[in-house]
């Protein structure tokens, strides 16, 4: 049973508490860019970083009482971080006395991220829930679809019986990005700061809104994995606040910023302009924050880092860079990119293109193979059908025509379609993107993507053919593929 949270803050343990209007498509803002967009460059300021020593648990001093600034547990190759190591890190990061009588909100990802979120949730619950005044969970949806009570239980790896017994006091909330009543404006990033943060690409004020519910709590604990990411470079850290539980204006802004820089120039790089904007917005959230970043291999935990959103992410992204990037010597003319079931619409299934675009040859074809995907996007489908999938320059060179659409949707469009040019009224994309999904062929044509009948594809026909220029990726969307010697359009 799904219920809305009551205004007086009374606890109701019978189901998920979505903020009002969570299922509606709200009006999203579009903000005009500066005129510097024709010159697009990415300056990645790599901070100095000492490589992590594997198998090490380390600590130093943090801002919340009796807590360390950075704790880590990193498994050696072919080994995993054990539940006992997880408990040790959390015991040091979250001494019960520091949480006594406090209201704690866990912010966790939805089901589109692979990670043992349940292990962390349950370990934290055992460690501090009994002494807290509140211990609740919010799903950092960004603009994804709300999760049901059973889906959240599955995400947290708890049974219905455990939900009714051990975890009955925990409230579940879905973030409502498109409900203005569920958001609070916490400030504005001034145009001169935006100009500095974006290396001069944009000069504009950016309003910053976030879920007003987080201010009902004394402590936020962010729990989530870190992977290479098409918009920000590497996911995790403050990204679980922005866009995880943020409003549409800043979300639309920095997604379009990432698209202007382009996916190949952003993904797998740490100190991107988008990361700078996300961290700047994160600093505006005046609630105590602890971040626990996970790095996974497959479904297993390879590294765990607890600290501030900035320090935990910094360390975790270094390990992610080691584990989540596969380098190839030459590009592939055909890629079969198989979407896992956790991507249930093209809005998320597009990651099967983002992570493989860097190794897709000029003139090649990437096939997103996902018979289970039936929808382009439930929340934004009408906008996507109106604008279609196009390269960045298609929008930039016709900006007056497209600037009023939600910038986050335009960003998704360019990320899926990939690099290309728009000259003399003609769009020429570098490669072909084809859907082999449950989305009908006429829809594919309308949105400017290719179509293949998924029944005509046998994944095994693409296996073991890399020498022929054919690549099969059985579970696409999280591992990043790059070339050892990338072309100019993918070289920061």
PyMOL commands that set and color helices and strands:
alter all, ss='L'
color gray80, all
select helices_A, chain A and resi 35-38+83-93+96-99+117-131+149-155+160-164+180-182+191-197+212-216+237-240+248-261+263-266+273-282+309-323+346-349+351-354+357-359+381-387+392-396+399-402+407-417+441-446+454-456+459-462+466-468+488-490
alter helices_A, ss='H'
color red, helices_A
select strands_A, chain A and resi 3-4+16-18+57-58+70-74+103-109+134-140+172-174+183-189+206-211+219-225+228-229+233-234+288-297+300-307+325-328+332-339+360-370+420-423+426-429+432-437+450-451+470-476+480-483
alter strands_A, ss='S'
color yellow, strands_A
deselect
rebuild
show_as cartoon
